[in-house]
């Protein structure tokens, strides 16, 4: 289920050439968000957000938006992982008639 998100980490030069980075501190939820946005529509990973605790740097959550097929633009998958709690995967697919189907899978750590 999570395998499509667990690809080899890209080389630093590739990552810097293909993604822009922004950092935002949000005092209302007590996190620093580091966001990476793809510079090209052809990238499979469209966006990544890493939410960290500003006092100790621990990762609280990770959000990844993945294009199912960048060339066809027929669907997207979203992963939301929460430290010590679990993760959810949302898959949306657009059919030929334009309707959208959304499937949600949730895994909770016990």
C-alpha positions as CSV (number, residue, x, y, z in Angstrom):
1,X,0.0,0.0,0.0
2,X,2.8,2.5,0.9
3,X,5.4,1.1,-1.6
4,X,4.7,3.7,-4.3
5,X,5.9,6.4,-1.9
6,X,9.0,4.6,-0.8
7,X,11.2,5.2,-3.9
8,X,14.9,5.8,-3.7
9,X,15.7,9.3,-2.4
10,X,16.6,11.6,-5.3
11,X,20.1,13.0,-5.6
12,X,20.5,16.5,-4.1
13,X,21.3,18.1,-7.5
14,X,18.2,16.5,-9.1
15,X,16.0,17.5,-6.2
16,X,17.3,21.2,-6.3
17,X,16.8,21.4,-10.0
18,X,13.2,19.9,-10.0
19,X,11.7,21.2,-6.8
20,X,11.3,24.6,-5.1
21,X,11.4,24.9,-1.3
22,X,9.6,27.1,1.1
23,X,9.5,27.3,4.9
24,X,6.7,28.5,7.1
25,X,6.5,28.7,10.9
26,X,2.9,28.4,12.2
27,X,2.6,29.3,15.9
28,X,-1.1,28.4,16.0
29,X,-0.3,24.7,15.4
30,X,3.2,24.8,16.8
31,X,5.0,23.6,13.7
32,X,7.5,24.6,11.0
33,X,6.3,23.5,7.6
34,X,8.9,22.8,4.9
35,X,7.2,22.5,1.5
36,X,8.6,21.2,-1.7
37,X,6.7,21.9,-4.9
38,X,7.7,20.4,-8.3
39,X,8.8,22.9,-10.9
40,X,7.6,20.7,-13.8
41,X,4.2,19.1,-14.5
42,X,6.0,15.9,-15.5
43,X,7.2,15.0,-12.0
44,X,5.4,12.1,-10.3
45,X,5.7,13.7,-6.9
46,X,3.9,17.0,-7.2
47,X,4.2,18.3,-3.6
48,X,5.7,17.3,-0.2
49,X,5.1,19.0,3.1
50,X,7.1,18.1,6.2
51,X,5.7,19.4,9.5
52,X,8.3,19.6,12.3
53,X,8.4,20.6,16.0
54,X,10.3,23.9,16.1
55,X,11.7,23.2,19.6
56,X,13.4,19.8,18.9
57,X,13.1,19.2,15.1
58,X,11.1,16.1,15.4
59,X,8.9,15.3,12.4
60,X,5.2,15.4,13.3
61,X,3.6,14.8,9.9
62,X,4.5,14.2,6.2
63,X,2.2,14.9,3.3
64,X,2.9,13.8,-0.2
65,X,0.9,14.5,-3.3
66,X,1.7,12.1,-6.1
67,X,0.5,12.2,-9.7
68,X,-0.7,8.7,-10.8
69,X,0.3,9.4,-14.4
70,X,1.6,12.8,-15.1
71,X,1.1,12.4,-18.9
72,X,-2.5,11.4,-18.7
73,X,-3.5,13.6,-15.7
74,X,-6.1,11.0,-14.7
75,X,-5.5,10.7,-11.0
76,X,-3.6,11.6,-7.9
77,X,-2.7,9.9,-4.7
78,X,-2.1,11.6,-1.3
79,X,-0.3,10.2,1.7
80,X,-0.6,11.8,5.1
81,X,1.7,10.1,7.7
82,X,1.4,11.2,11.4
83,X,4.2,10.2,13.8
84,X,3.3,7.4,16.1
85,X,-0.3,7.4,14.9
86,X,-0.5,5.9,11.4
87,X,-1.1,7.1,7.8
88,X,-3.9,7.6,5.3
89,X,-3.8,7.3,1.5
90,X,-6.4,9.0,-0.6
91,X,-6.6,8.0,-4.2
92,X,-8.6,10.1,-6.7
93,X,-9.2,9.0,-10.3
94,X,-11.0,10.9,-13.0
95,X,-12.8,8.8,-15.5
96,X,-13.3,9.4,-19.2
97,X,-16.7,11.0,-18.6
98,X,-15.1,13.5,-16.1
99,X,-16.5,12.0,-12.9
100,X,-14.2,11.5,-10.0
101,X,-13.8,8.5,-7.8
102,X,-12.1,8.8,-4.3
103,X,-10.8,5.8,-2.3
104,X,-9.5,6.2,1.2
105,X,-7.3,3.7,3.1
106,X,-6.3,4.4,6.7
107,X,-3.7,2.5,8.8
108,X,-3.7,3.2,12.6
109,X,-0.8,2.0,14.8
110,X,-2.0,0.1,17.8
